[in-house]
């Protein structure tokens, strides 16, 4: 079995890093410098023409997009480790939250960052668009907080859906988003952060 993980610090590759740590799957890690053009080399673009991380190459097959990677790794390695549901409704729930993270919540976050972040030239920022995006983020947080009321994790027990979504919530904290109003979300996130795999990934940086 050959598994290579291409990543960059402070990117959504952090999600995949945590997923791999939970699964304890051996892999070769290749760190790329996004600003230095590491994802734009001909060699990398042959693997991922989008020029983005995360990317895994499993037994010669490139797989990109963090949501797809989490679900793929869950199906291949996670079921026997009790970290991803087998086929059925609970897998559907896991997939729902993983995709929601990247699509519904992710869209709001990316719109907010495009209009506030130093990664986008200041002259392209739009304050009104940033306000709308922030309101959408807060609505996503409300949805998640309500879904976690009376539950320890997104499904019955901890799964890679929790790994995936909590990593994204960590990103919101890094963005200085105020999460203090979301009691259930914060309790859930703290449970996720107590995982040994989480501690190992954070220690590695």
Secondary structure, 3 states (H helix, E strand, C coil): CCEEEEECCCCCHHHHHHHHHHHCCCCEEEECCCCCCCCCCHHHHHHCCCCCCCEEEECCEEEECHHHHHHHHHHHHHCCCCCCCCCCHHHHHHHHHHHHHHHHHHHHHHHHHHCCCCCCCHHHCCHHHHHHHHHHHHHHHHHHHHHCCCCCCCCCCCCHHHHHHHHHHHHHHHCCCCCCCCHHHHHHHHHHHCCHHHHHHHHHC
